[in-house]
């Protein structure tokens, strides 16, 4: 049977990406080349593996479902063989690749790099950024990264494919410039305040559309500050809170951002916890890597660091409940 491992890798990339167009961008191969390789694969197998609609989105045939599952198993198995080869014969080439969203930076990444380097066989530590957990899961499936910090909800349909461990509970916060006093905040949130609201409370930082919490942020402002409009757009939570610290407006951010911020930023913002918005952050790793001593130890050490150092640091800041500044009727 005239099929190649590369053809199976291309087939997997198209299924994971959802279309040939998207796969082309992610594996750096032209669309005609991808189509040609898929045609050769189907010819070698004697079956149709997938079909495409007018938008270019692919769907798998029953044979395609079978070969996708088999391809994932085969690639995982080859990956284990290559890692055992590197461990035994080329240990100096072993690489740890961690995927995170942009909110995860600073001390967390330094700790992850240090932990990976404690394993003598790792010659290199790499960090890969994606705006969403879904994109990180895709990178895990395509073996572009080895482990990732993501929201548990991103793994709803993939939980059995990865080894996972809870790291922390992600709380959502309202960040306000420190120059706005509590009376001005209460006036703005009361809806019945006789004074005009502070100008900075009429504008907020809108997050990149790809960030999953953007819809929740818009709902929150419609509920609590309907007069506020999205005056700025930021690609990340880190940029959003820097806008707030510079006195440009308010923003919704996440608590895992806090241990990474400078004192100058923290001194120039007030932080209020928003009830009802919470996610669980997990560390996910391709399951077969757990049996590899270096990857397994790094996975467990990073979990330990998050639970004993990083997560507690999120709560050691001056975060106040939003009820502190909500008017009395809203508290009830």
C-alpha positions as CSV (number, residue, x, y, z in Angstrom):
1,X,0.0,0.0,0.0
2,X,1.6,3.2,-1.2
3,X,0.9,5.7,1.6
4,X,3.3,7.8,3.6
5,X,3.6,9.0,7.2
6,X,3.7,12.6,5.9
7,X,0.3,12.1,4.1
8,X,-1.2,11.0,7.4
9,X,0.3,14.1,9.2
10,X,-1.3,16.3,6.5
11,X,-4.6,14.5,6.9
12,X,-4.6,15.0,10.6
13,X,-3.7,18.7,10.2
14,X,-6.7,19.2,7.9
15,X,-9.1,17.5,10.3
16,X,-7.8,19.4,13.3
17,X,-7.9,22.8,11.5
18,X,-11.3,22.1,9.9
19,X,-10.4,23.1,6.4
20,X,-7.6,22.9,3.9
21,X,-7.3,26.7,3.9
22,X,-6.7,26.8,7.7
23,X,-4.4,23.8,7.6
24,X,-2.3,25.5,4.9
25,X,-1.5,28.4,7.1
26,X,-0.7,26.3,10.1
27,X,1.6,23.7,8.5
28,X,3.1,26.1,6.0
29,X,2.1,24.0,2.9
30,X,0.2,25.3,-0.1
31,X,-3.4,24.3,-0.6
32,X,-2.8,22.6,-3.9
33,X,0.0,20.5,-2.3
34,X,-2.3,19.5,0.6
35,X,-5.1,18.6,-1.8
36,X,-2.6,16.5,-3.9
37,X,-1.4,14.6,-0.9
38,X,-4.9,13.9,0.4
39,X,-5.9,12.6,-3.1
40,X,-2.9,10.3,-3.1
41,X,-3.8,9.1,0.4
42,X,-7.4,8.3,-0.6
43,X,-6.2,6.6,-3.8
44,X,-3.8,4.4,-1.8
45,X,-6.5,3.5,0.7
46,X,-9.2,3.1,-2.0
47,X,-11.8,5.2,0.0
48,X,-13.0,8.7,0.4
49,X,-11.8,10.1,3.7
50,X,-13.5,13.5,3.8
51,X,-15.9,15.8,2.0
52,X,-16.0,19.6,1.7
53,X,-18.9,21.9,1.7
54,X,-19.1,25.2,-0.2
55,X,-17.3,27.1,2.6
56,X,-14.4,24.6,2.4
57,X,-15.2,23.0,5.8
58,X,-14.3,19.3,5.9
59,X,-16.4,16.5,7.3
60,X,-15.2,12.9,7.7
61,X,-16.7,9.9,6.2
62,X,-16.9,6.7,8.3
63,X,-13.6,5.6,6.8
64,X,-12.2,9.0,7.5
65,X,-13.3,8.7,11.2
66,X,-11.5,5.4,11.4
67,X,-8.3,6.7,9.8
68,X,-8.3,9.8,11.9
69,X,-8.4,7.8,15.1
70,X,-5.8,5.4,13.7
71,X,-3.6,8.3,12.6
72,X,-3.7,9.9,16.0
73,X,-2.7,6.6,17.6
74,X,0.1,6.0,15.1
75,X,1.5,9.5,15.5
76,X,1.4,9.3,19.3
77,X,3.2,5.9,19.1
78,X,5.9,7.3,16.8
79,X,6.3,10.3,19.0
80,X,7.0,8.0,22.0
81,X,9.5,6.1,20.0
82,X,11.3,9.3,18.9
83,X,11.4,10.5,22.5
84,X,12.8,7.2,23.8
85,X,15.4,7.4,21.0
86,X,16.3,11.0,22.1
87,X,16.4,9.9,25.7
88,X,18.7,7.0,24.9
89,X,20.8,8.2,22.0
90,X,20.4,11.9,21.7
91,X,19.4,13.2,25.1
92,X,20.9,16.6,24.4
93,X,18.1,17.3,21.9
94,X,15.1,16.8,24.1
95,X,12.8,19.9,24.1
96,X,10.0,20.9,26.4
97,X,7.3,23.0,24.7
98,X,4.7,24.8,26.8
99,X,1.7,26.6,25.5
100,X,-0.1,29.4,27.3
101,X,-2.4,32.4,26.8
102,X,-0.8,35.9,27.0
103,X,-2.0,36.4,30.6
104,X,0.4,33.8,31.7
105,X,3.9,35.3,31.8
106,X,6.6,36.7,34.2
107,X,7.2,34.5,37.2
108,X,5.1,31.6,36.0
109,X,7.1,31.2,32.8
110,X,10.4,31.7,34.7
111,X,9.4,28.9,37.1
112,X,8.3,26.6,34.3
113,X,11.6,27.2,32.5
114,X,13.6,26.5,35.7
115,X,11.6,23.4,36.4
116,X,12.2,22.0,32.9
117,X,15.9,22.7,33.2
118,X,16.1,20.7,36.4
119,X,15.6,17.7,34.2
120,X,19.1,17.2,32.9
121,X,18.0,15.7,29.6
122,X,16.1,18.8,28.4
123,X,18.3,20.9,26.2
124,X,15.7,23.5,25.5
125,X,12.5,25.1,26.9
126,X,10.1,26.8,24.5
127,X,6.9,28.9,25.1
128,X,4.1,29.1,22.5
129,X,1.4,31.8,22.8
130,X,-2.2,31.5,21.6
131,X,-5.1,33.8,22.4
132,X,-7.6,31.0,23.3
133,X,-7.6,27.6,25.0
134,X,-9.2,26.1,22.0
135,X,-6.2,27.0,19.9
136,X,-3.8,25.5,22.5
137,X,-5.8,22.3,22.5
138,X,-5.4,22.2,18.7
139,X,-1.6,22.7,19.1
140,X,-1.6,19.8,21.6
141,X,-3.4,17.6,19.2
142,X,-1.0,18.4,16.4
143,X,2.0,17.8,18.6
144,X,3.2,21.4,18.3
145,X,3.4,21.7,22.0
146,X,3.8,19.1,24.9
147,X,1.7,20.7,27.6
148,X,-0.5,23.8,28.1
149,X,-2.3,25.9,30.7
150,X,-5.9,26.3,29.6
151,X,-9.4,26.6,31.0
152,X,-11.0,23.3,31.7
153,X,-14.0,24.2,29.5
154,X,-11.7,24.1,26.5
155,X,-11.2,20.3,27.1
156,X,-14.9,19.4,27.3
157,X,-14.7,17.2,24.1
158,X,-11.0,16.2,24.6
159,X,-10.7,15.3,28.3
160,X,-9.9,11.6,27.6
161,X,-7.1,12.5,25.2
162,X,-4.9,14.3,27.7
163,X,-3.5,14.0,31.3
164,X,-4.9,17.0,33.2
165,X,-4.6,18.5,36.7
166,X,-6.4,21.5,38.3
167,X,-4.1,24.4,38.9
168,X,-6.3,27.2,40.3
169,X,-9.8,28.7,40.2
170,X,-9.8,31.7,37.8
171,X,-11.7,34.7,39.3
172,X,-12.8,37.7,37.2
173,X,-12.2,41.2,38.4
174,X,-13.2,44.8,37.6
175,X,-10.2,47.0,37.4
176,X,-10.7,50.7,38.0
177,X,-8.2,53.6,38.0
178,X,-7.1,54.2,41.6
179,X,-7.8,58.0,41.3
180,X,-11.6,57.3,41.2
181,X,-12.9,57.3,44.8
182,X,-15.5,54.8,46.2
183,X,-18.2,57.5,46.3
184,X,-17.8,58.1,42.6
185,X,-18.0,54.3,42.0
186,X,-21.2,54.0,44.1
187,X,-22.8,56.9,42.3
188,X,-22.1,55.3,38.9
189,X,-23.4,51.9,39.9
190,X,-26.5,53.2,41.6
191,X,-28.3,54.2,38.4
192,X,-30.1,56.8,40.5
193,X,-27.1,59.0,41.3
194,X,-27.9,62.7,41.0
195,X,-24.3,63.5,40.0
196,X,-22.9,62.8,36.5
197,X,-20.7,59.8,36.6
198,X,-16.9,60.1,36.5
199,X,-15.8,60.4,32.9
200,X,-13.5,57.5,33.1
201,X,-16.4,55.2,34.2
202,X,-18.1,55.9,30.9
203,X,-15.4,54.2,28.9
204,X,-13.9,50.7,29.1
205,X,-11.4,48.5,27.4
206,X,-12.8,46.0,25.0
207,X,-10.9,42.7,24.6
208,X,-9.9,41.0,21.4
209,X,-12.9,39.1,19.9
210,X,-11.0,35.8,20.1
211,X,-10.9,36.0,23.9
212,X,-13.8,33.8,25.2
213,X,-14.6,36.2,28.1
214,X,-15.4,39.1,25.9
215,X,-19.1,38.3,25.7
216,X,-19.3,38.1,29.5
217,X,-17.5,41.5,29.8
218,X,-20.1,43.1,27.5
219,X,-22.9,41.6,29.5
220,X,-21.4,42.9,32.7
221,X,-21.1,46.4,31.5
222,X,-24.6,46.4,30.1
223,X,-25.9,45.3,33.5
224,X,-23.8,47.5,35.8
225,X,-22.6,50.4,33.7
226,X,-25.0,50.7,30.7
227,X,-23.7,54.2,30.0
228,X,-20.1,52.9,29.4
229,X,-18.9,52.3,25.9
230,X,-15.9,50.3,24.6
231,X,-13.5,53.2,23.8
232,X,-10.3,51.1,23.6
233,X,-9.5,47.6,22.3
234,X,-6.7,45.5,23.8
235,X,-5.3,42.1,22.5
236,X,-4.7,40.8,26.1
237,X,-5.7,41.2,29.7
238,X,-2.2,42.5,30.4
239,X,-2.6,45.4,28.0
240,X,-6.1,46.1,29.3
241,X,-5.0,46.6,32.9
242,X,-2.1,48.8,31.8
243,X,-4.7,51.0,30.1
244,X,-6.6,51.1,33.4
245,X,-3.4,51.9,35.4
246,X,-2.7,54.8,33.0
247,X,-6.1,56.3,33.8
248,X,-7.8,55.6,30.5
249,X,-10.9,53.7,31.6
250,X,-12.0,50.5,33.3
251,X,-11.7,46.8,32.3
252,X,-12.6,43.3,33.2
253,X,-9.5,41.1,33.9
254,X,-8.6,37.8,35.4
255,X,-6.8,37.1,38.8
256,X,-4.0,34.9,37.3
257,X,-2.7,38.1,35.7
258,X,-2.0,39.7,39.1
259,X,1.3,37.9,40.1
260,X,2.8,39.0,36.9
261,X,2.1,42.7,37.2
262,X,4.6,45.4,38.4
263,X,4.0,47.3,41.6
264,X,3.5,50.5,39.6
265,X,0.6,49.0,37.8
266,X,-1.0,47.5,40.9
267,X,-0.6,50.8,42.8
268,X,-2.6,52.6,40.2
269,X,-5.7,50.3,40.1
270,X,-8.5,49.2,42.3
271,X,-9.7,45.7,41.9
272,X,-13.1,44.3,42.7
273,X,-14.1,40.6,42.4
274,X,-17.1,39.9,40.2
275,X,-19.3,37.2,41.6
276,X,-20.7,34.5,39.2
277,X,-17.8,34.5,36.8
278,X,-15.2,31.7,37.5
279,X,-13.3,29.2,35.5
280,X,-10.9,26.4,36.4
281,X,-7.4,26.5,35.0
282,X,-5.8,23.2,34.3
283,X,-2.4,21.9,33.1
284,X,-3.0,19.5,30.1
285,X,-0.3,17.3,28.6
286,X,-0.4,14.7,25.9
287,X,-1.2,11.5,27.9
288,X,1.5,9.3,26.6
289,X,4.2,11.8,27.8
290,X,3.2,11.2,31.4
291,X,5.2,7.9,31.3
292,X,8.3,9.6,30.1
293,X,10.4,10.4,33.2
294,X,11.5,13.9,32.2
295,X,8.1,15.1,31.0
296,X,6.3,13.4,33.9
297,X,8.5,15.0,36.5
298,X,8.1,18.4,34.9
299,X,4.3,18.0,34.7
300,X,4.1,17.2,38.5
301,X,6.6,19.9,39.5
302,X,4.7,22.5,37.6
303,X,1.5,21.5,39.3
304,X,3.1,21.7,42.7
305,X,4.5,25.2,41.9
306,X,1.1,26.5,40.8
307,X,-0.7,25.2,43.9
308,X,1.9,26.2,46.5
309,X,3.3,29.5,45.0
310,X,1.5,30.9,42.0
311,X,-2.2,30.4,43.0
312,X,-1.8,31.8,46.5
313,X,-0.1,34.9,45.1
314,X,-3.3,35.7,43.2
315,X,-5.1,36.2,46.6
316,X,-2.4,38.3,48.3
317,X,-3.5,41.4,46.5
318,X,-6.0,44.1,47.6
319,X,-9.0,42.6,45.9
320,X,-12.3,43.8,47.3
321,X,-15.8,42.3,46.8
322,X,-17.9,44.3,44.4
323,X,-20.6,44.5,47.0
324,X,-18.4,47.1,48.8
325,X,-19.4,49.7,46.3
326,X,-22.8,48.4,45.1
327,X,-25.7,50.5,46.4
328,X,-27.8,48.9,49.1
329,X,-30.7,47.7,46.9
330,X,-28.3,45.8,44.7
331,X,-26.8,44.1,47.7
332,X,-30.2,42.8,48.7
